[in-house]
């Protein structure tokens, strides 16, 4: 696809202007001016050169698929590995070195583990590691200020490029906000005469500023990429994508982390309302609901986006629709697609294979496995469900007609389940009596203390020669809008409306309506919505932010367990659920609420432009 070429191949002249003209550290990356006006005029004398400024900035979009020498991983770890959904059994990854150990602090917040950032969102620019947050923001403001000069470009296209630039700025600011709270606002390309004292903004001011960018951009973006342009322009922002960003931002802002009667931790940043609004207001939930409903209504009125629906109402139809929803880059329900390098070599170079299948990352926990209901939507905790933790708990033992697939179809597309079909093979993920692993969880460094239910999502099969071809990362999908709307409506005490949109997500994979499962209070339905999000968005970088925005202390403190499958001499399987002891997490015995937001690097705080550290760090 031509866009990826434009996103990854930058001309020397653009590199000279936008790389050497600024430092790669935090807000200071925006302090230096362009080298000369002549150079700027040269860049914006051609549509091709001008567009490259924006294509380069698209590289700031982050993928959740771990890849060598890229910015997506946490020291090679998946983001899910620091949640209750999965665990890493690799001692040299960022998950263990900084999060499980509790060693992360403001001094090592940008330390690299094998050429990768060690934290979720480092507050720095490291172009050689793929982190170009502030450089992208600078370039986008340069585009906004100078694109009017381009002679060989229609005014409509100039307006679109400005809108995309604003959306890219909003995206990067939102990612900073979700990780750090109120942030210093960058509203232009700085000149040498500017005052560089730039303190953090309040949560309210940060949210309103990002919303302002998106509201300005949305009218000048196309609603969707036309089919005739998909081959060239898939991956560019659209109105639907910008509206989705607005929904995610406002839901996060309305959540208890920021929208509360008390700050999550006291300190100077809390006193200045950098880490919370300063009060609780229900209308913040209404604002999130309105943003979600505006997008839902427009999708229904104009089309262009829709849930991937099953061709047949059976496990295979449900699984195929769900897999297409997150895996296919032509999925009708993807609102924002991150195209981080369309092709790559085999698993040794692309860490999604090596780190997770061979080295112990992405091992799904027993706690996660139990979140998925039965195939009809009944929770496994319901005595009428028929679920038995000792007899085929994954619901897929055997072969042919003997295999019942009795659990939520999404379970089978998320984690490896014994005897299930995977790339033409039956999954062998047991440990035999001699302690050795079977094929699909066997690797040169896989720790024997890890469990059997290893990540399957995003991995097309177990074969060292399988390349990652034309992949993408589904940064936002329609189900997130539905469940975000449902969550906001529940907080506004409109459970009936919440049920409607929860059921759209459940029914797609054959689960019965949520009101048929039981009666719900605001509190219990809130918990259920978070469970629905965990089942729908496993490994899609949603769970960590659900845990932080809802201050789920219990999820951080809960001792996690493996799902351990052993194959018996007679061919049957035994299931146990031992506590995870190898690379245990300090959180389980000593959780500090400071982890709800990340630490700013101490070097940035000491630069004196007004950056006050988050509480506890």
N, C-alpha and C positions, 0 to 999 in steps of 0.2 A: 504494500500500500504506500502511496506516495507521501502521505502525511508523516509516516515514521521516518522516512528519509529526511524530511524537512525538520523533524524534531531532533534528529540525532547528528546531522551533518551540518556544521556551522562554518560559514566561510571565514577565512582568515581576517577579513576586514571587520566582521562583527565580533569575532573573538578579541581582536585588538582593542576595540572600543569598550566592550562590555565585560571583559575579563581583567585586563591589565589596568583599567581605570579605577578599580575599587579593591579594597581589601576584602578578604573572605570571612570576615568575622562580624556577626550580628548587625546591629543598626549602623555600625561604622562602615559597612559595605556600601551604604548609600550616601556617604558624606562627601565623596570626591566627585568633581564634575567630569564631564566628557573631556577628552584630550583637546579637541579643537572644534570650533563651529564648522570648519570645512569638512571634517570627518563626519559629523552629524549630517551635514547637507548631502554628503556623498551617499550615506546610508539611505536617506529618505528621498533620494533622487530616482529610486527604482522600486517598483512594487515588489520585485523578487527580493531585493536586499531588505526592504522594510519588513516583509513577512517573516524573514528569518529571525528577526528580533523576537517576534512572538512565538515562533515555533521552538526556539531555544527555551523560552520561559515555560512551555508546556512540559519540559522535563522536570519541573518542580512537582508535578503530580506524583503521588507515591503509590506504589503497588504493594499489596500484601503478600505477594509471592516472593519468597527469599531467592535472591539471585546474587551470584558472585560479584563483589566490588560495586554493589548498588546500595541505595540508601534505605531500602525497605525493611531489612532485617534489624533486629536488636542484637548486634554482634552475632549474626547468623541465626538467631532465634526467630520463630514466628511470634507475632504479638500475642496470639492465643496462649502461648506457653507461659505467659505471666498472669493468666487468668485461671479460673477453676475448670476450664474446658479441657486443657491439655497440659502436659508437663514435658520438660526436656531432660534427658538423661545424658547430656553432653556437658562435661565439666568446663569446657573452654568456650562456651557460648555466652552471649551477653545476659541471657535469662538467668543463668546460674551465677556468673561473676558479679553482677550488679544488683539483680532483683532478689533472687532466692537468698543470697548471702546477706542482703541488706547493706551492701557496701557502697551503693550509689550515693554520691554526695555532690556538692556544688563544685568541688575541685576536679572530680573525674567525670563530670557530666557529658564531656565530649570525647572521652577516651575511646580509642578504636580497639575492637577485638578483631584481629585478622582483617584489617582494612575496612571495618564497618563501624558506624556509630554505635555506641553501646546503649543509647537511650531511645525512647520512642520517637521523639522529635527534637533533635539537638538544636539549641538556639544559636546556631552558627551557620556559616556557609563553608562547605568543604567540597568544591566542585569535583575534585578527583575521586570523591566517594559518592558523587551523585546528589549531594545536598546543596541546592542552589536557591533556597527560600528567598533570601534578601536580594540576591542578584536578580532573580526573576521579578521581584517586586520593582526593583529599580528599572529594569528593562521595560516593564509594562508601563510605568509612568513615562518613560522616554517615548514609548509608542504613542501614548495618549497625547503628549505634548507636541509631537512632530509629524504624525502621520498625515496631517492636513497638507504637508508640503509635497507629497508624492504625486507626480504629474500623471502617471499612467495608471491611475486607479479611480474607479467610480466612487462617488460620494457615499453610496450605499455600502460599498465594501469598506471604506474608511470607517464608517460608523460601526460596522460589524467588528472590525479589528479593535477599535476602541472598547467596544462592549466585551469582547473576549479578554482584553487586557484587564479591564475592571473585574471581571469574574475570576481571573487568575489571581489577582491581588486579594480578592475576597476569600478565595479558597485558601491561600497561604495564611492570611490573617486568622481565618477560622481554625485552621490546624494549630496555630500558635495559641489561640484562645482556649481550645479544648485541652491543651496540655499545660498551659501556664496561667490561665486566667487573664485579667486585664493586662494589656500589653502597650508598649510605646507605639503610638500611631505613626505610620509612615504615609504621608499624603502627597509626596512629590519627589522629584529628583533634587537632592540638596545641592546648593551652591556654596562656595567658600565663605560667602557673607552671611550665611544663615546661622541662627542660634542653634547649637547642637544639644542644648539641654532639652531632653525629650523624655519626661517622666512617663511612667505607666499611666494608662487611662483607667478609669473605673470600669467595672464589669458592664454597667449600663452604657457608658459611652463607647466601649469597644463593640458591643453588640449593635448599637444603633449605627455606628460608623460602617460596619460591615454590611448591615442591611441596606444602608444608603447606597453603597457601591453596587449591590446587586439590583436594587430597584432602578438605579440609573441604567444599568446594563441590559436588563431584561427586554425592554421594548425593541432594542436594536439587534437582538440575536434571533436567528431563525428558530422556529418552534421545534423542528426536528431536521436532521440531515436527510435531504431527499434521496430516494433510492438511486437516482441517477448520479449522485455525488458520493455515495458510500465508498466507492473504491478509492477516491482521492481524499475525502475529508472526514471519514469516521474518526471519532476521538475528539473532535472540536466541541467546544461548549455550545449548548443550545439553550433556548428559553427554559425548557423542561429541566435541564441540568442545573441552571442557575436557581430556579425555583426549588429544586430539591436541596441545594446547598442552604438556601434560606430556611427551609423546613428543619433540616438537621441542626443548624445553628440555633434557631429559636427553641427547639425542643431541649437542647442541651442547656440553654440559658434558663429555661423555665424549671429545670430539674433541681432537686434539693441541694446539690452542691453549692449552687449560687443563689437559689430562690428559697430562702429559709429565714426563720426568726433568729437564728444564731449562725455565726461563721463556723466552718468545720474545724478551724484552729484559730486561736487568737494571735495577734502580732501586729506589727506596723502595717503590713500589707492588708490585713483584714480591717484595721482601723480606717484605712484610706479607701476601703471598698474596692480594692483590686482583686480580691478573692471571693467576693459575694456581693449581692446587690445592697445589702444592709437591711433588708426586710423580706417578708414573704408577701407576694401579691398574686392572687389567683388569675388576674388578667394576663399574666405572662403565659399561662397555659392556653388562654384564649388566643393569644397572638400566635402561638405555635400551631394551634388547631386551624386558625384561619389560613395560615401559610400552606399547610398540608391540603386543606380542602380546596383552596384555589387551584392547586396543581391537579388534584383529583378531578375537579370539575372540568378543567381545560383538557385533560387527557380524554375524558368521556365525550366532550363536545367536538374536539378536533382530531382525535385518533392519533396515530403515529407511534403509540406506545400501548402495550397491553401485557398482562401476565402471559407467560408461556403455559398453555393449557394442554392436558394429556390427550393424546389421540385415542387412547383406550382407557377405560376406567378399571384398571387393574394395576398391580404393583409395577409392571414394566412401563405402562403408560405414565404413571405418576413419577417414576424415577427418571424417565427420559425427559419429561417436561421440566422437572426440577434441575436436572443436570444441565440442560440447555440454558436454563435461566441464568446460572452463574458461570458456566464454562464457555458458552458460545459467544464470540465477539459480535455476532449478528443477532443476539437475543433481543426480542422486542420489549423486554422489561428493563433493560439496562439504561439508566438515566445519565450516568457518568462512567465512562470506560477509560481506564488508564492503560495506555499502549506503551509499556516500557520495554522496547526492543522486541520485535515480533518473533524473532527466531533465536535459537541458541543451541549449543551442542548438548551432549548427553548429560546425565545427572551429575557427573563429576564437576562440570563447570557450572551447572545450574543447581544451586543449593537446595531447591525444593525436593530433589531426589536424594542427594547424598546426605544432607543434614537430617532429614526426617525419616527416610527409610533405612539408611545404613548406620546413622550415628545417634539415633535415639531421640530426635526432636519430634514434636507433634504427636506425642503419645496421649491419646484421649483418656480421660479419667473415668472412673466408675461413676462419679457424680454427674458427669456429662452424659454418659450412656443412659442413666436413669431419668434424665430430663425428657427423653423422647417417649411419647405415649405408645399405646398399642396401635395397630394399623387402622382401627376405627376411630381413634382419637381418645380412647379411655386412658386416663393416667395409669401407669403400672402400679401406683399405690392403692388404686381402687380394688377392693377384694373381689369384685365381679370381673376384673380384667383377665383373670386366669394366668397372669404372669408368675413365673417361678424363677427365682434367681439361681437355682441349681440345675434346672432342666431347660436347656435351650433358651437362655435369657435374651439372646440376640435375635432369636426367632428365625434362624435361617440354616439350621443344620440339615445335612442330607443333600440329596440331589434330585433333579427332576420333580415329579409330582409330590415327592415326600417333603420338599422344601416349602414351608408355608409362608415365609416372610410376614411374620405376625406383628412386626413393629412398624412405626412410622417410616414410610419409604425414604425420608430424608436421612435417616440413620445410616442406611446402606450406601448412600452417596457421600457421607461425611467421614466415616471411619471404616477400617477393615473389619469385616464380620466373617467369622469362620464359615467355610464352604460356599460363600457367596461367589458370584462370577465377577472376575476382574480382568479385563483385556484378554478374554478367551480362556482364562485359567480359573480353577477353583482356589480360593484363598486358603493358604496354610499359615495360620498365625498362632500356632500353639507352641508350647514348650513341652518337650517330651520328658520322660522320667529321668533321663541322664542330664537334664538341665540345658540342653542345646535348643536353640530356636529353630523352628521350621522356616521354610523358604522366605515367606513374605515379610517377616520381621527380622530377618537375619542380615547382619552386616558386620564389617570388620571391627567396628567400634561400638556396636549396639550393646549397651549394658544389660547384663542378664537380670538385673533387678527391674527392668522396664516392663510395661504391660503389653498385652496382645493387640489392643484396639488402636492401631497406628493410623494417622491421617490417610485418607483416600482422596479427599476433595482436592481438585486442581491437578491431580496426578493421574494421567491416563493409563498407566500400567507399570508393572515392576519389570524393567528391562534396562540394563545399563546403556543400551544403544538408543533408547527413545529420546528424540530431541524435543525441545519445547518449540513448537512451530505456531506462529501466528497466534500466540496466546494474548490474553488481556486480563486485567483485574477489574471486577465489577465494583467500583468504588461506591456506587449507589444504585439500588434496584427499586422497582415499584413497591415490593412488599415492605420496605422500610418506611415509605410514605404512608401506606395503609396502617402499619402498626404504630407509627408515630402519631397519626391522627387518632387512632383508638386510645393510645395512652393519654393524650391530651384530653379527649372527651371523657375518659374515665375520671381524670382529676377534676373535671367540670361537672361530675355526677350525671353524665349522660351515658349510662352503661349500655342502653339499647343501641345507640349509634356506634359505640365501641365494639359491640358484638358483631355488627355488620361487617366491619373492616377486618377484625380478627378472623372471621369466618372466610373471607375471601382468600386469605393466606392458607388457612387450614384445609379448605375444601379442594384447593388445587392439588393436594396430595392425598385426597380421599378421607380426610379426618372429619368427623361429625362436628356440627356447630358447637361452639363453646358453651352456650346456654344449656345444651343437652348434657354436658358433663357434670354440672352442678350449679348451685346458686353462688353468687359472687358479691362480696363487699368491695368497696373501693380499694382496700388494702390487698385483699386476696386476688382481685383481678389485676392489680398493678404487678404483683409477683408473677402471675400467669403470663402477662404480656412480655415480661422480661424473659421468661422461659421460652415463649414462642420465638422471640428474637434470637435466643441462643440456638434453638433448633434450626431456624431458617438461615442464620448468618454465621454458622460456624466457620472459623478461619477467614472471615471477611472483615476483620478488624472492627467489629462492633462491640463485642462483649467487654473489652477493657473499659471502654468509655461508658457502657451501661453500669459497670461496677463502680466507676468513679463518680459519675453524675448522680447516682442514687446512694452514694456513700455506703455501699454494701460491705460494711465491716465484716459481717459474718462470712461472706464469700471469700474474703482475704484470709480470715482466721481459720477456716475450716480445714481440718486435716484431710488431704486428698488420698485417693486410693486407686490402685491399678485394677484393671480387669485382666485376670490371669487365666488363660485357657491351657489345660493340659490334655493331651490325647492319651487315652488308656489303651491297654493291650488289645482290648476287644473292639477298638475303633470308636468307642464312645468318647465323649468329652466331659471333663470336670472343670467347674468354674469356681474360682475363689477371688476374693477382693481384698488383697493385703494392703495395708497402709503403705504409702510411698515413703521410704526412708532414705534412699539414695538421692543425694542432692535435695534434701528437704529445704523448706522455705522458712526463713526467720520469721515471716509473718505469722506462721501458725502458732507461735508462742509469744511473739512480741510485735504486734502490728501497731504502727504509728500512723495516725490519720494524715500525716504530711504527704503520704504517697498518693493522695487524691489529685495533687498537682505535682508537676516535675520541678526540679531545681534549675534555676538559671545558673549558667557557668559563672563561677566566682570572678573570672577575668572580666566578664561583661559587667557585673555589678560594680567592679572597681574602676571602670572607665569613667564614671562620674557623670553620665548623661541622665541620671534619675531612675535607674533600674533598682527597685527595692525587692529583695529576695522574698520568695514565698515562705510562709510559716513553717518552722521545723527544720529548714535546710540551712 
